[in-house]
Amino acid sequence: MKIVVVSDSHGRDERLDEILLKESDADCFIHCGDIEAPEDAYPMFHIVKGNNDFFYTYPQRLILPLAGHRAMVVHGDRFPYMRRLERMVEAAKQERCDIVCFGHTHVAMMEQMNGVLLLNPGSLWRARDGRGPSYAIMQIEGDAIQADIKFLK
């Protein structure tokens, strides 16, 4: 199963459109918040509410079944900075999830912690680590989960 994970597009719809064209063979599309677009604009995406999605009614959290795994999708702003990753892992375990997809920081990262994959695809607008706009591709085959960060030009 191929899953595209994006975050923090902040109304830059052209970048979402580019990814949809480039990754049209994906089985699932996830947006980790701060899309700043109406709910009906991207029906193919599973979207959570970001701290800048003031005018929209996206859910704060989604639990998605993904090829025998469970992913918790959040923006990340509701987890305090101190011990953010540890708290996300705790919340994921309470939901019986082994994957957490989140955004908010505008910095791409992947980390395995206590049996949970933490995946932040970075930002499609104003990356804060100097590497440019990014998104993630997650591949799930059986028990194996692989994720890669992709950068746009």
C-alpha positions in Angstrom: 0.0 0.0 0.0 1.4 3.4 -1.0 0.4 6.3 1.2 1.2 10.0 0.5 1.5 12.2 3.6 1.6 16.0 3.4 1.3 18.8 5.9 1.2 22.6 6.2 0.4 23.6 2.6 -1.2 26.8 3.9 -3.4 27.4 0.9 -0.7 26.6 -1.6 -3.0 24.4 -3.6 -0.7 24.2 -6.6 1.7 22.1 -4.5 -1.1 19.7 -3.5 -2.1 19.5 -7.2 1.5 18.8 -8.2 1.8 15.9 -5.7 -1.6 14.5 -6.8 -0.3 14.3 -10.4 3.1 13.0 -9.4 1.8 10.4 -7.0 -1.4 9.4 -8.8 -0.8 5.7 -8.1 -1.1 6.2 -4.3 -3.7 4.2 -2.5 -4.2 6.8 0.2 -3.6 10.6 0.7 -3.2 12.1 4.2 -2.9 15.8 5.1 -1.7 16.6 8.6 -3.4 20.0 8.9 -3.0 23.7 8.0 -4.4 23.0 4.5 -6.3 26.3 4.6 -8.7 25.0 2.0 -12.5 24.3 2.1 -13.5 20.8 3.1 -14.7 19.9 -0.4 -11.5 21.1 -2.2 -9.5 17.8 -1.8 -12.0 14.9 -1.2 -9.3 12.4 -1.9 -7.3 13.5 1.2 -7.9 12.4 4.8 -7.4 15.8 6.6 -7.1 16.9 10.2 -7.4 20.5 11.5 -4.3 22.6 11.9 -3.9 25.6 14.1 -4.4 27.8 11.0 -7.5 26.1 9.8 -9.7 28.6 11.6 -12.6 28.6 9.2 -12.9 24.8 8.7 -14.4 21.9 10.6 -11.8 19.2 10.0 -11.5 16.7 12.9 -8.6 17.2 15.4 -7.6 13.6 15.1 -8.2 10.7 12.7 -7.5 7.0 13.2 -7.0 5.3 9.9 -6.7 1.5 9.2 -3.8 1.1 6.7 -3.1 -2.4 5.4 -3.2 -4.2 8.8 -1.8 -1.2 10.7 -3.4 1.8 12.4 -2.3 5.4 11.9 -3.1 8.3 14.2 -3.2 11.5 12.2 -2.9 14.8 14.1 -1.5 18.3 13.4 0.7 18.2 16.4 0.0 21.6 17.9 -2.1 20.2 20.7 0.9 18.3 22.1 3.2 20.5 24.2 6.7 21.1 22.9 8.4 19.4 25.8 8.2 15.7 25.3 6.0 16.1 22.2 7.1 12.9 20.5 6.8 10.8 23.7 3.3 12.1 24.3 2.3 11.4 20.7 3.5 7.8 21.2 1.5 7.5 24.4 -1.6 8.8 22.6 -1.0 6.4 19.7 -0.7 3.4 22.0 -3.9 4.3 23.7 -5.6 4.2 20.3 -3.7 0.9 19.4 -1.9 2.7 16.6 1.6 1.9 15.4 2.0 5.0 13.2 1.7 8.7 13.9 1.5 11.2 11.1 1.8 14.8 12.2 3.0 18.2 11.0 3.0 21.7 12.6 6.8 22.0 13.0 7.6 22.5 9.2 10.5 20.1 9.7 10.5 16.7 8.1 11.5 13.8 10.3 11.0 10.0 10.8 11.7 8.2 14.0 10.8 4.8 15.5 9.9 5.1 19.2 8.6 2.3 21.4 7.2 0.4 18.5 5.5 3.5 16.9 6.6 5.2 13.7 6.5 8.9 14.0 6.3 10.6 10.6 6.3 14.3 9.9 6.4 15.0 6.1 7.7 18.5 6.7 5.9 21.5 5.1 4.7 22.3 1.6 5.2 26.0 2.4 8.0 27.6 4.3 10.1 24.7 5.5 12.0 25.7 8.7 15.1 23.6 8.2 16.3 25.0 4.9 15.7 21.9 2.8 12.6 23.2 1.0 9.0 22.0 0.6 8.6 18.3 1.3 6.2 15.4 1.7 6.4 11.7 2.5 5.7 8.4 0.8 4.9 5.6 3.1 4.9 2.0 1.8 3.3 -0.8 3.8 3.7 -4.4 2.9 2.7 -6.8 5.7 4.5 -5.9 8.9 7.0 -3.8 7.1 6.6 0.0 7.0 9.0 2.1 5.0 8.9 5.9 4.7 10.8 8.3 2.5 10.9 12.1 2.5 10.6 13.7 -1.0 11.5 17.3 -1.7 9.9 19.5 -4.3 11.9 21.9 -6.5 
